[in-house]
Amino acid sequence: MINTERRNNLSTYTDMINEIRNRKKRMAICYDFDKTLSPDDMQTFTLIPSLEMDKSEFWGKSNDLAKENLMDNNLAWMYQLITLSKAKRKSIKREYFTEVGKNVPLYKGVDEWFDRVNTYAEKRNIEVEHYIISSGLKEIIEGSKIADKFKRIYASSYLYSPDGIAEWPAQAINYTNKTQYIFRIAKGFFEEYDERVNDSMSDAQLYIPYENIVYIGDSATDIPCMRLVKSKGGYSIGVYDPDKKNREKVYQLYADKRLSFYSAADYSARSELMSYMKIIIDEIAVRENIKTEQQILNIHASAFKMVKDAQKLMDMKIPGIEIPKRDRKNMEQGIAELQSFLNANKTE
């Protein structure tokens, strides 16, 4: 939608129509990471084994720490990671986390997924932006081979000492505060500290309309985001491990109306997930085209109404009040220009 300030600067109605036709049509796909793009928690593959623990022991102690101290679960594992590293005399630097990220495995087809989706959407005049919204560690995701595919990576992260050693959690993202990033993406206020995310904003002002947002996740921890996106007209997709084939979670989420679709976490070209994404992109493209045509129709209808209102004003006869000749001449000229525009754009 063209904003009022911009509209006032347009020299002709034709410019307005051209701007509407050429407006950028965006959609966003937001992903959880662990068990959505990757088969397990990212800490499991290298990080936890380096502390000479198995994953069940690590998560068991982390969950106990959270319960005993009424802690957020994510703060608990981030704190435990630091204390265990110190106990093992292992320095955890940013570079180490990034190196760990290089070895995080991904589900089938993830590597090529983003370019494939972008290409399909581009042919329909839709620009796709990809985002991570994860409780996992940002530094590990930044080390993964798909990091450059995302416009933003929203995930838990550490505060580092001048020597680059992790000292304290800087961001801890859990299942409830994940939703703020949906609002940030929709409104275009991407920085975590930007409080304008709480400002009221009309649909016409949104950077990405809520109905053009897709959220892909795997479990109950994704429910707040799934519910938010779906309630605002967007799409939520639940995925499950294609090898384990445990569909109970997605069945329940779909039955509870949290999901628009569910499928195996197979991101390859001929997968069910890709077919669903094509359906979504096609629907968004059609809806955006309808929106474009309706905005153009509104230009013509508004011009017609302006002509009628101006003519009524000129025809009004109020005793003792007369429109000055100069103003009348300007009004007649404006009516003539609008009539010329309407006549030039008549359709059969």
N, C-alpha and C positions, 0 to 999 in steps of 0.2 A: 504494500500500500504506500502511495506517495504521501509524505507528510505535508502539513499545511505550508510550512516555510518553503519547502522545495516547490510546491505547486504554485505559490505566488511568484516564483522566479521564472517559471516556464513562459516562454513568449507566446506559445499557441497551444490550442487543444491537441493538435497533432503531436506536439512534443510530449504532452502528458500521456497520450496513448502509446507512443513509442517507448516511453520510460516504463510504463506498465508491462508492455510486451517483453521488454528486455530485462526486467527485474530478475535478480538472482533467486532461484528456487532451491532452497536447502532442505536437507533432512539430516538427522543425526542417528547414528547407531551407537548405543552405549553398552559396554560389555563388563561383566564381572570377569575376573581372570582365573582364579583357582577353580578347577573342575568345570570351567566354562570354555576357556581357550586351552587350558592345560589339564592333564589328567588328575593332578593331585595338588595339594597345597605347595606353593613354591618353595617353602622352607624345607620341605621333606627331602628333596632330591640331593642336596649337597650341604646345606647350612646345618641342619640338625645332626646328620651323621658326623660332621666335623667336630661336634661337641661330645662325641662318643656316646650318643643316646639314640634310641630308636624313636620314631615319631609318636608312638602311643605313650611312651614314658614322658616325652617332652610336653605333649598336649595335656596329659593327665596332670602333671605338676603345674602347668600354666593355669588350667581350669580350677585346680585346688587353690592356687594363689588368689585367683579372682574371687572365689567364694569366701575365702577366709578374710579377705580385706575389703569386700564389697567393691571390687575393682571392675572396670570395664574389661572384658575378655581380651580385647586387642591391646590395651595398655599392659595387661598382665604378661602376654607373651613377648611384647617388646621389651619390657623390664627384665623378664627372665632371660632373654637372649643376651642382654648386657651383663647381668650378674654371672651367668654361667660362663660367658666368654672370659670374664675377669678371673673366675675361679680356675679355668683351664689355661690361664695366661695366654689367651688368644686375642689378638687385636682385631676388632671388627671395624674396618675402614670402609668408606664409601666405595672405593675401588674394588674391595673384596665382594661386596654385594653385587656390584655391576658384573664382576666376573662370574659370580654364581648364576646370574641371569642368563648368561650365554649358554648354560647347560640345561635350562628348564625346557623339558619336552613339551610339544604342542600337539593338539589333536590333528588328525588327518585333514589336510587341505587348508589349515589356518594360514600357512605362509602365503598362499596365492589368493586367499579369500578377499582381501581388501581391494586389491587391484581389479579382481573380477567383478566385485560388486560396484566399484566406482565406474568401470567401463559400461556395465549394463545400465546404470543410472544416468550416466552422461548422455547416452543415446536417447534418453527420454527427457533431456534438458533439466536433470536434477543433479545438484552437487551434493555429494555425501561427505559428511565429516564423522570420523570415528573417535570415540572417547573410551577410556578405561575408568570405571568407578569400582574400586576394589578395596577390601580390607587388608589385602596383602601389602608387601613392602614395595614402595615406589622405586627404590634404587635397584631392586632386582628386576622389576619390569622394564626399567630403563636400559638394563643390560641385555634384554632379550632381543632376538633377531627381528621382532616385529615392532619394536619401540617406535621407529620412525613412521609408522602407519597411523599414529594417533595424533589428533590435534592437541589434546591434553590428556595427561595421565593423572587421575585423582586417586591417590592411594595413601596408606600410612607411610610415614617417613620419620627419620631421626634428625635431631639437632646434632651437629658435629663440632668437635673441638677445632682449634686452629690447625691441629695436626691431622684433621680429617677423621678422627675416631668418633664413633657413635657414642653419645653421652646420655641423651634423653629423647623421648618421643616428641617430635615437632607437630606431627599430625597423626591422629588415631581415628581411622574411619571405621565406623560400625554400621550395622544394618539399618539403623534409623537415621543417622546423619548422612547417609549416602544420598538421601533424597534432595538435600540442598544443591547437589551438583546437577540434578535435572533442571532445577530452577536457574542455576547459573548458565547452563548451556542454552536454555530457551531464551533467557534475557540477554545473553551476550556479556555477562559480567563474570569473567573467567577466573580472576584472581581470588584465592581463598579468603583474603582479608577485605575484599570489596563488599561493604555493607549495603550497597545499592541493590543487592540481590533481593532485599526485603521490600523494595519500592514497588508500588502498584504500577502495572504496565498493561496497556490495552493489547488485544490480539494483534492489531496492526503494527504495533511497535516492536513485537518480539523478533529477536534475531533468528530463531527457528521456532515455528509454530509447534505447540505441544503435540498436535495430531501428526506431526512429521517426525516424531521421535520413536525409536525402537529401543527396547531394553532386552538384553539377552543375559540370562542367569541360570543357575542350576538348583537353587535350594530355597529353603524357608527364609534364609537371611536376605534374600533378594526380594521378598514379598513387598516391603514398603515401596521400593522403586517400581516394581511390576504394577502394583495397585495404583500408584500415582500416575504413571504413564498411561495405563489403560483407562483410568477414570477421566483423563483429559483428552481422550480420543486417539491416543497413540497405540503402539503395539508392544506387547510383551511376549517373549518367546522363552520357554523353558527347555533346557537341554539335559540329556542324561548320557552317561558313559556308554559308547557303542559296544564295548566289550563286555561290560558287566550287565548291561541291558536291564538295569533296575529302574523300572518306569513308575514305581509307586509314588514318588515325590511329584512328578509331573502330572500324573493322573489326578492326584489330590488337588494340586494347584489349579489344574484346568477345571475340575469339578467345582472348586470354590470361586471360579470366574476370575482368577488372577492372571490367566494366560490367554493370549490370542491364538497361539500355536505352541506345539511342543514337538521335539524331534531328537534323534541321536545327535551328539556333538560331532557330527561329520560335516566338515566345511568344504568338501570337494565339489567339483563342478556339477556333478549329476546327483548330488545329495538332496534329500528331502528338505533340509534346512535352506539350501540355495533356492529350491523351488518356491518355498514360502517367502523368502526375501524378494524374489522377483515379483510375486503377487503383491507384496507390500509396496514395492517401488512403483509398480504399475498403478496401483490405487492412488498413491500420493501424487503421481504425475497427472492423472486424470483430474483429481481434486484441485491441483494447482492450476491446471488449464481452465477448469470451470471458474475458479476464482478470478483468473485473468480476464476472461470474457465478461464476467459479471461486473468487474471494475470498469471495463471499457463501456459497457452498456450504461453504467451509471454516469459516465461522462456525458453521453448524449442526452440522457434523461434529465440530468441537472442543467445542461445548456438549454433544453426545451423549457424547463420550468423557469429559468432565469428570464427567457424571452417573454413568457406569459406574464410573469410578475412585473416586468418592466413596462410592458404594454398596458397593464391594468393601472399602474402608477401614473403613466402619461395620460391615460384617459380619464382619470379621476378629476372631478371638478368640485373644488371646495371654495365656497364664497370667500373672497379676500385673499386667497392663496393661489399663486401661480408659479409654475416652475420657471426659473430664469432661462432665457434663450440659450445661453451657453451650456447650461446643464442639460437642457432638452436636446441640444445638438449632440452632446456627448452620449446621451442615452440612445438616441436614434442611431448613432454610429456603432455603439456597442451591440444594439439589437441586430443591425445589419450584418455585423461580423459573425454573431452567433447564428443567424439565419443562414449565412453563407457556409458556415461549418456544418450545420445540420443538413443542408441541401447536398453538400459534397459527400456526405457520409450516408446518404439514403441507400437502403438495400431493397432488393426486389422482394 
